[in-house]
Amino acid sequence: MSLPSRPWTALAVAAGLLVTAAAAEACPSSLYPGPAFSYAGADLYAGQAFSAAATGGSDLSACGIPGARGYAADAATMSLHLSMMDGYALTVGVQSDCDSTLLLHTPDGGWVFDDDSGGSLMPELTITGPGRLNGRVDVWIGTYGGGSCPATITFRTARGPGVADEAGDVPQGGAAAGCPNPSLSGQTIAFSAQQLWTRQSLPVQASGSTRLADCGIVGTTGYANPAPAYSFYLSGMQGQRLDLTVDAQCDSTMLVRTPDGLWHFNDDGHGNLDPAISLVPPTALEGRVDVWVGTYGPTPCPATLNLQAAAIGGAAPPPQPQPPVAGAGFGGVWNTDAAGTLTIHQTGASVTGSYTCCSGGQIAGTVSGSVLTGTYIEDNGTDYGTIRFELSPDGRSFTGSYTRTSGSGSGTWNGTRVSGGAMAPQPPQPPTGGRFELVVVPEGITFDQAQLRAQQMGGHLATVTSPEELQAVFAVANNPAAWSLEQGRYLVGPWLGGYRQGSQWMWVTGEPWGFTAWAPGQPDNHQGRETHLNMWVRGTSPAPLLNDADPYVPLRGFVLER
């Protein structure tokens, strides 16, 4: 399946922009800024790190940028809006799991490129001069070979040559710039003690840009980044022990900061040059626990972070209370005129169901009062549409209808209850704003840019691990502003947080990949470039179906999960 072309190309043509013969048709350009962040010179003195991705794209040797080589995306990874930079030098460094490059476009219109100045095939640049720093600095994290990999980019300022430090410049405690910083957040995940009774294993990159010996944290060694790899929010941990281990392809280290503000470090406690830390009372575990996975040497590597809880007395954590059952709802077994026997499960306002006809059809929806609205899909995903059921006052029947969106047609869909007739109450609602949120980006956004922006908004790209979650995601994603029509017959929807590594699909949170709702014929890895997840439908009305997409092609938005 072919995704829509980059919207910026059409804009450039419409504006009559001229491209020199020395430049390729698609190249990095200041016309394509990335997610925006604003800082003054003093703000970056302690260092600011971002989780990002080093990505390929255009061949830089064909782009007419002096000294540039390797590959980079057309749109910037991010754009910094800098002010009060007089007297400062800005150093930008990248740590990644591949041979990465760094390209900057400065406010004076110049380009700056680096490949390996940071050592171990990592790039690093230092820029001075107010004319090159006050204004917008566009940043591309590229790769030498054209692939992609996880990366951490760090920005830090220092007083320029011959300029004395001023009060407030030096971080408190005398720590070096770029040290582990508790004010920064890693990828955020919430766990209860009951969830951690089962071992949780999460992908991570063991890496570090700063020598811990310079950071004033007692008993540490090796290298770590300013931002933690993960920020865990733990609950129900009273009387529990938390065991953390790392399995890495290099000599790794681990640094943990617990909710009581204490630091914990280990180098080789897990064996095979990998770390292990066990946290027990009186160490506080209820609340935020930050984890840095670093390295003994400066070379990064892929790794896995493992967490598991155990009760101090040996007993399992108490089971979560089950909601009481009360009140009539759509839950139960129904005889219907349109689809044979229909079995519905209802929890609060969320509904899923299946029916016997049509190669095993399924429904999903939400209930408001006595009315159920949602979607159906059947015949192996080739037939789908919308439904509306209204429950009778006595709860013994419903009247309804369906409308096909995969083609034309509609009809009645009525049911008579055979058994059941109860529903679980609505579970506690998430904090204000809900769990899922649609972020519309009219100018387009790539997968990596979307994930970076989601992290800066305090969340991540949405994951879908059940029919209920798919319906909740679609409820916010069903906005025409986030979908584009291609060739008059395909609707391309927003990014979600899934990607393929080799032959295995994964979620950005590390959650297991199980439930899927692929659109018919998907995933197809069109032209060998479709490795990331979005919503897509063959038709002219949005539907809750999934698709594999090219991560470098900008889409009109993404679904954020907090």
N, C-alpha and C positions, 0 to 999 in steps of 0.2 A: 504494500500500500504506500502510495506517495503522499507525503505531507505537504502542506502549502509552502510556497517559496518564501524566503526571508522578506518581511514587509519593507525593510529599509531599502532594498534594491529598487522597488517600485517608487518609493519616495524620492530616491536619488534621481531616477530618470525623469520623474515629474518636475523636479526642480531644475533640470537641465544641467546637472553637474557634469564636469568634464573629468575624465580619469586619464592620467598620463599613460603613454604606451609602456612605460617601465613598470607600471603597477598591474597586478592581477585584477581580474574582475571582482573578486571577493578578497578583501584584506582587512586587517585591523584598521580602524578609522575612528577619529574623535567624533564622527557622526553617530557612533554606536556606543554611548556611555553605558556603564554598568550600574548596579545598585549604588546609591549615593550615601556617603557618610561625611560628616563635617567635624573638623578638629582645628584647634589652635595649636601653635607650636608647643606650648607647655603641656597640652593634653597628652602628647605622645612621648613625653620624657620617660615615663615608666614602661612604655611599650604597649602596643595594642595588637592582639593576635586575632586572626579569623581562620576558621575552618573553611576550606575551599576545595577546588579541584584544579589540578594541572591538566589542560586539555589541548588536543591538537586542533586541526582545522585547515587554515590556509597555509601554503608553503611560503614562509617569510622571505626566502631568497628571491621570490618573484614579486615582492611587494614594494620594492624601491625604498625600503627603510635601511639606512646605512648600518652595516655591520650585523644586521639581524639574520638569524638562521633558525632552522627548526620549524615548528608549526605553532599556530595560535588561532583562536576563534576570532571571528569578525568583531563581535561585541566584546567590550571590556569585561573582565571579571568583576571589577568594582571601580568606582570613581570616588576619589577623595576631594572634598572641597576644603582647602587649607587656608588659614588666615593667621596673621601675626607670626609669620615665619622668619621675619628679619632677624639675622644673627644665629639662625638654627641651621643645622645640617640634618637631612632626613636619610635614614638608612632603611632600606626595604630588603628583607630576606625571605627566602622560601625554603621549607623543608618538605620533601615529598618522597613518595615511594617509587619514583622513576626519575629519569634524567630530565629535569625541568628547566625552563628558561623564564626570563622576566623581561617584560617590555613596558615602558612607561611613556606616555605622551604628556609633556609638561605644559604649563599655562603659556609659555612663550612660543608654543608651536613646535618645539623640538621633540625628537625621539631619543630615548636612552634604552640600550639593550644590554643584557648580560646573560651568560650561560653558566659558568662554573666558578665564579669568584668566591662563592661561599664555601668552597671545598666539597669533596665527595659528590661532584656533579650537581651541586646545588648553586643557584644564582644568588647574588647579593649586589645591591647598588647603593651608593651614597651620593646624594645630590645637595649642592649648596647654592646659595644665591636667591634673594627674594623674588626676582623675576621668574625664576624657574619653579618656585614653590607656592607663592601666593596666588590662589585660584584653583582651578580644577586639574587634578592629576588623574589621568586614566591609567588603569593597571591591567595588564594581561599576564596571567600565569600560563605559559605555553609548555610544550614538551619538545625535546630534541628529535624524538623518533616519530611523533605524530599520534601516539596513543593518549591515554588519560590515566590518572591515578589520584588518590587523595593527597591533599596538601595542606600545609599551614603557612600562612603568610603573616609576617610580623612587621609592623611599622614602629620605629622609635626615633626620637629626635635627640640631638646633643648640641651643645653650643658649638658654633662653627669655629674654625681656626682663628686664634687670637681674640676670641670673645669669651670673657669670664662668665662663669656660672652665676646666676642670680638666685636670690632667696626663692624657695618654692620649686626650683628646678629638680633638685635631687630627690629621689623617692625616699620616703620615711624609712628609717632603720638602716640606711646606707646600702641597701641592696642594689645590685646592678640592674640596669634597665633590661627588661625582657625576662625577669625572674617569674616563677609561678605566682599568679596574682589572684587571690580569692574573690576579687570584685568581678572577674571574668567568668563566664559560664561555658561549660562544654555542652555536648549533646545531652539534652534533658530527658530523663526517663524516670517514672515513678514506679516503685515496687512496694508491695506489702510483704511482711514477714512470711505470710503463707505462700506468696508467689516465689519467694527466694528459698523456700524449703526445697524446691526443685532448682537444681543448678541452672543458672542463666549464663550463657556464653555470648559475648558481643564482639564484633570485629573492631579492630583498632589499629592505628599505626603507632608503633613504638618510635618516638622521635624526640628531638630536643634541639633548641637553638641557643640555649644559654647554659653555661657551666654552673651547676648547683653549688660548687665550692665558693662561688662569688655571691651567693644569695643569702647567706646568713641563716640558713635553716640547718639546725644542728644534726649531724650524723648523716648528711646526704653526700652523694657523689654522682658523677656522670653528668648527663644533660637532660633538660626538660624544657617544655614550651611555657609561655606565659599563661595560656588558657588550658584548663583541664580537658582531657579527652571526653570525659563524661561528668555530668552533674546529676547525681541520683537523689531523688526525694523519697525517703524511706518512712514507712509507717508500721505500727504494730511491732516495733523492735524491742520493746521492754522484755528483759530476760532472755534475749537472743544473742548469739555470737554471729559475727559476720566474717566469713573467710573469703579473701580475694587472692587470686593467683593470675599469672600471665604465662601464656605459652607463645613464644616469639621465635623468629628465625634469626635472631641476633642476641647479643648480651643485653638484656633489657633490665629496667629498674621500675619501681612503682612508688609514687608519692601520693598520700591520701591526707585530706584535711576533713576532720569530722565536725559535726555541728557545734561542738564546744570550743572550736578554734584551734585544736591541737593538730600538729603535723605528725605523720607516721610514714616511715621510709623503710624499704627493703631492696636488696640487690639480688641475692642468689638463694633465698630461702626455699624456693620451689624446686631447686635442682636444675641442672642443665643450663646454668647461668640465667635462670628466670626467677622473678621475685614472688614472694608470698607474704601476706599480712593477715593476721587474725585479730579482730577487734572484739573485745569483751568488756562488759561493765567493769568499772564505772565509766568507760569511754561512752560518750553520748552517740547514739546511732539514730535517734528519732529526728528526722529533718534532712537537711541537705548534706550529702557526702560527695566531695569532689575528688576525682581520681586522675592523676597524671601518669601516663605510661611513657617512661623515658628510655634512654639508652645509656650504657656505660661509656661508649665511644660516640663520636659524632654522626655515625652512619645509621639512618633509619631502616626499619624493616616492618613487614606485616606481622600482626600479632593478634591474639585473642585474649580478652579480659573475661575472667570467670568469677561469678559471685554465687555464694550459697550461704544460707542462714541455718542455724541449728540452735535449739533451745539449750540453755545452760544446764537444765536438769535432765535433758535427754528426751523430753516430750515434744511432740509436734506442736506448732502454733495452733491456737483454737480455730476451728473452721469459721468461715464468714457466715453470719446469720442469714438464713434464707428468708426472702420476703413472704409474708402471709398471703394466702390466696383468699380473695374476697371479690364479690361483685361480678355481674355478667359482662361478657365482652364477646369478641369474635372468636376467641380460642375454642377449639373443638373440632368435631368431624361433621361435615355437611354433605348432603346430597344436592347437586346443582344441575341445572338444565343445560349448562354450556360446557362443563368440563368433568362430569362424573363426580366421583368422591373427592372432596376438597378438605384437606386437613390443615388447620390454621393454628399457629402458636402466637400468643400475644403476651408481651411483657411491657407493662405500662402503655405507652402510645405506639410502641414498635410492634410490627406484625410481619411474620414470614409464613409461608405455606407452600404446599405441594398438592398436585392433583394427578389423577390416574390416567387421564387421556393424553393424547398428543405427545407421546414420547417423554412423559414425565415432566409436566409443566411446573413452574414455580411462580409464586407471587411474593411481593415485598411492599410494605407501605406503612403509613402512620394513621392513627385514629384520632379524630377530633370530635368529641361528643359521641354521637351514634353513627358517624360517617367515617368509613375507611377509604382513603385514596392512596393509589400506588401504581405499581407496574406489574406486568406479567411477562414471562418469556417461556417459549415452548418449542417443540419440533427441533430440538438440538440447537436452539439459538437463532433459528431462521425466522421465527414469528414472534413478535413482541409488541407491546403497546401499553396503554394505561387502563386502570380500572377504577370504579367508584361503587362501593357497597354501602347501603344504609340499613342498620339493624332495626328490627321491629321493637316496639316498646317492651314486649315480653321476652325478647332475646331469643325467640324460637325460630326466626327466619330473617333473611335479608333480601332486599331487592337491589339490583345493581345493573351495571352495564360495562362493556369493554369497548375500547376504540383502538384499532390496529394502527401502529405508527410505522411498522415495517412494510406496509402496503396500504391498501384501502379496505374499508369495511368496519362495521361496528355491530353490536347486538346486545341483547339482554343477558344478564348473568345473575340468576336468582338462586337462593339456597334455602334448604330446610335443615334444621339442626338434627343430627342423629345422636350425638353424645357430647359431653363436655359442657362448657358454659361458664368458665371462670377465667379470670385473668390475674396476673401478678400486678401489684401496684407499680406506679411509675418509680423507677429507681432515682436516687438523688441526682439532681441536675448538675452539670459541670459549672465552673465559675462563669461570671458574666461574659457574654460573647459566645458561649457554647464551645463544644469541643472542636468543631470544624468551622472553617471560615474560608470563603472564596476570595482570592486576591486577583483582581483583574488588572492585566498589564496590556493596554491597547497597542503599545509599540512592539510587543513581543518579548519573550524571555526564554532563555535556554534552560535546560534541566539544572545544570550546576548553578546558574544564577538564581534560579527559583529556590533551590535548597539553601543557598547562602542567605537569601533574603528571609526565608522562613526561620532560619536559626537566629538572625538578628531580631526577628519579631517574637522571639521566645518560644519557638516551636520547631516543627519539622514538616516536611511534605507528608501529606496524609497517607496512612496505611489502611488497608481494607482486609480484615481477617475473618469476616462473617457476613451473611446476608444483611444483618441489621446495620453493620457499619457501612456497607455499600449503599443502603438506602439513605442513611444519614449523610453520607458524602454527596450523593446525587441530589439530595434535597437542597444543599447549598450550591452545588455546581450547575444546577439547571437554570442557568442565566445566559441568555443569548450573547451577552457581551463577552463571555469567555469561550465561545465556540466560533469556529470559522467554517464556512461552506466551501468545499473543494470540488471542482468539476461538476457542480450542481447536484452531486449525489452522495458526498461524504461529509459528515460533520466531525470536525476535529476539536476535541475538548481539552480541558486543562491538565497540567502535570499532576501525577500522584507520586508517592514515595517508593516506587519499586524499580529495580534494575536487575539485569541479568549478568551474572559473573560466570563465564564459561557456559555450561548448560543449565546452571542452577539460578532460578529467580530468587531474589532476596528483597527484604524491606530495609529501608535506611535505618530503622530502629533496632534491627537485629531480631525482630519478632519472626517466628517460623512462618514460612510460606506454605499455605495450605489451601484455603478457599480461593477460588478464582471465578471470574465471570467474563471470560474472553468473548469479544465480539466474534461472530461467525467468520472462520478463516484466519483468525488471529491466535497466537502471534505468528507472524510470517517472516520476520527479520528481512524486510524488503531491502534489496541491494546490499545486504550484509551489514547494515548500519543501525538497525533498530534494536536497541538494547535497554531502553528505559520506558517507563509506564505512563500512559495517559488515558483519558476517556475518549471514546471514538465510536461512531455508529455509521453504518451504511444506510443512509436515509436523510431526511430533512428535519427530524425532530430529535432532540437530545434523548439519550437512553443510558441506563446504568450499566454500560458495557466497557470492557477494558481492552487495551491495545498496546502493542510495542511500537515505540517511536524513536526517531533519530534524536539523540540528546542535544545536538548542535543546532537543530532547527527551532527557532523561537515560536512558542505558542502564546496564546492570549491570556494566560494566567495559570494559577496553581491553587490547589486546595491545601490550606494550612491546618495542621493539627496541633493543638496546645495541650 
